[in-house]
Amino acid sequence: FLLTANYTGGSVSVHPVGRDGALGEATDVVRHTGSGPDPERQEGPHAHMVVTDPGGRYVVAVDLGTDTLHTYRLDPRTGTLREHARAATRPGAGPRHLAFHPSGRHAYVVNELDSTLVACGYDAREGILTPGTPHPTVPRTGRAAPTERNYPAGVVVSPDGRFVYVSNRGHDSIALFAAECGGAALRPVSVTPSGGSYPRHIALDPSGGLLFAANQKSGTVTAFRVNRRTGRLTPAGAALAAPVPVCVLPV
């Protein structure tokens, strides 16, 4: 099955994948309900991401409009979703994307509207997420603080589970956090310029040695070498020109 988060409609859809790779008609469309305190961005539900958990047992949908993380069970016979649990983030946080720790016992949620990253405990048996303390993704004060509103976008975890990266649109940077206590705790390490404007998406290559940032407004994709010991980033060559890049997928 192919799972899709539909932002404007605030729903999650399911399509069967045929043996030839073709998609069939939707077997289910689940519409979220509710709203949040931000009248411009949270007037209704906005499902921003849907992903299966590492064990393939549950489906997690992240809703920016309602500050909610939904956990579903997918029926493999009928292709229908049944809600299993919900977890609430801080009101007005605007959860956007989620990435699991390699252990499967933790997940990290980046919040677009309040520029924070939250480590969540995850009970893989029960499919329950437990959000922890929010951490700012940009400096709050000083010369490095944003001069315009910041919107965090992507979140990725290093293959060894030691580091978490977040892209900051507005601040035009990539925040680095150390994942400590087996992934349960986050410690801010550094904030590196993305090398372009509005880094909407970031991705690590399969080895974890390179990180790529799709800078939407500057029309560039920048590459960084990852220090395996510290997690810190250093530029790796000239940027690649690309018209309005919003996603990069290393293979």
ChimeraX attribute file (.defattr): number of C-alpha atoms within 10 A of each C-alpha:
attribute: neighborCount
match mode: 1-to-1
recipient: residues
	/A:1	16
	/A:2	12
	/A:3	20
	/A:4	18
	/A:5	22
	/A:6	20
	/A:7	16
	/A:8	12
	/A:9	13
	/A:10	21
	/A:11	21
	/A:12	24
	/A:13	20
	/A:14	22
	/A:15	19
	/A:16	19
	/A:17	13
	/A:18	10
	/A:19	7
	/A:20	6
	/A:21	8
	/A:22	9
	/A:23	14
	/A:24	13
	/A:25	9
	/A:26	15
	/A:27	14
	/A:28	17
	/A:29	17
	/A:30	16
	/A:31	14
	/A:32	20
	/A:33	13
	/A:34	14
	/A:35	21
	/A:36	20
	/A:37	15
	/A:38	16
	/A:39	11
	/A:40	9
	/A:41	17
	/A:42	20
	/A:43	14
	/A:44	21
	/A:45	25
	/A:46	31
	/A:47	30
	/A:48	23
	/A:49	21
	/A:50	23
	/A:51	19
	/A:52	17
	/A:53	18
	/A:54	16
	/A:55	9
	/A:56	11
	/A:57	14
	/A:58	22
	/A:59	21
	/A:60	23
	/A:61	26
	/A:62	27
	/A:63	33
	/A:64	30
	/A:65	32
	/A:66	29
	/A:67	27
	/A:68	26
	/A:69	26
	/A:70	22
	/A:71	26
	/A:72	19
	/A:73	19
	/A:74	21
	/A:75	10
	/A:76	10
	/A:77	6
	/A:78	10
	/A:79	18
	/A:80	18
	/A:81	21
	/A:82	13
	/A:83	14
	/A:84	16
	/A:85	15
	/A:86	17
	/A:87	15
	/A:88	16
	/A:89	23
	/A:90	15
	/A:91	17
	/A:92	21
	/A:93	25
	/A:94	31
	/A:95	34
	/A:96	26
	/A:97	25
	/A:98	25
	/A:99	20
	/A:100	24
	/A:101	27
	/A:102	16
	/A:103	13
	/A:104	16
	/A:105	18
	/A:106	22
	/A:107	23
	/A:108	26
	/A:109	26
	/A:110	32
	/A:111	30
	/A:112	23
	/A:113	20
	/A:114	21
	/A:115	25
	/A:116	21
	/A:117	29
	/A:118	24
	/A:119	26
	/A:120	25
	/A:121	21
	/A:122	22
	/A:123	13
	/A:124	17
	/A:125	10
	/A:126	12
	/A:127	19
	/A:128	20
	/A:129	23
	/A:130	17
	/A:131	20
	/A:132	17
	/A:133	13
	/A:134	20
	/A:135	18
	/A:136	16
	/A:137	30
	/A:138	25
	/A:139	15
	/A:140	11
	/A:141	8
	/A:142	7
	/A:143	8
	/A:144	11
	/A:145	12
	/A:146	16
	/A:147	9
	/A:148	9
	/A:149	11
	/A:150	21
	/A:151	26
	/A:152	33
	/A:153	21
	/A:154	26
	/A:155	26
	/A:156	23
	/A:157	24
	/A:158	24
	/A:159	16
	/A:160	12
	/A:161	17
	/A:162	21
	/A:163	25
	/A:164	25
	/A:165	26
	/A:166	29
	/A:167	33
	/A:168	30
	/A:169	27
	/A:170	17
	/A:171	26
	/A:172	24
	/A:173	25
	/A:174	25
	/A:175	26
	/A:176	25
	/A:177	23
	/A:178	21
	/A:179	21
	/A:180	13
	/A:181	9
	/A:182	12
	/A:183	24
	/A:184	17
	/A:185	17
	/A:186	23
	/A:187	13
	/A:188	16
	/A:189	14
	/A:190	18
	/A:191	23
	/A:192	17
	/A:193	17
	/A:194	27
	/A:195	22
	/A:196	20
	/A:197	20
	/A:198	28
	/A:199	36
	/A:200	25
	/A:201	25
	/A:202	26
	/A:203	24
	/A:204	24
	/A:205	14
	/A:206	13
	/A:207	10
	/A:208	17
	/A:209	16
	/A:210	19
	/A:211	24
	/A:212	24
	/A:213	29
	/A:214	31
	/A:215	31
	/A:216	21
	/A:217	16
	/A:218	17
	/A:219	20
	/A:220	24
	/A:221	27
	/A:222	22
	/A:223	24
	/A:224	20
	/A:225	18
	/A:226	19
	/A:227	13
	/A:228	14
	/A:229	8
	/A:230	12
	/A:231	21
	/A:232	19
	/A:233	23
	/A:234	15
	/A:235	18
	/A:236	14
	/A:237	10
	/A:238	11
	/A:239	19
	/A:240	11
	/A:241	13
	/A:242	14
	/A:243	12
	/A:244	15
	/A:245	20
	/A:246	19
	/A:247	17
	/A:248	16
	/A:249	12
	/A:250	10
	/A:251	6
